[in-house]
Amino acid sequence: MMHKAVLLDTSFFLRFLNEKDPLFNNADAYFRYFLEVDIPMMISTISIAEYCVGGDFRELPLRNLQIIPFNLEHSKRSGEFARIIFQNRGKLKLNERNIIPNDTKLFAQADCEKAIAFYLTSDAESQKVYQILDQESSPKFQFINLAVPYQEVFGLLDF
């Protein structure tokens, strides 16, 4: 039986690999928690490409990650998601940001991959995109904002 997995986006790794980032401690705690309870961690080839804009892929903890390539099934679902977002763009109040196609691509991967139950990001703007998708299409994964500690998300008591 495969455990439910988490798709980690680029912003997660930007925080996890920078000890000076205000969300580093949360990112580190999530990473350790997922390892401890055997929740498989996944990274998209899209996130790897985004990370490589300013970093080297060898900095990523790839030995602890499953790499998910973007495929035809993801492409079709991404198109459906993008259509919903463009139809509802008037409802989006994004801060100086265009609708980024990579958000819908990553959401499509999370929705299509049977093992993925969670999508973890520190990108609060993408949460606005997810909320519209959730109203219109009910994706099967849970959106997790890295700013919220893992104990709160998973209902754990911190003793």
Beta strands, then each sheet from edge to edge (+ up, - down):
strand 1: 5-8
strand 2: 41-44
strand 3: 65-68
strand 4: 116-121
strand 5: 142-145
sheet 1: 3+ 2+ 1+ 4+ 5+
end
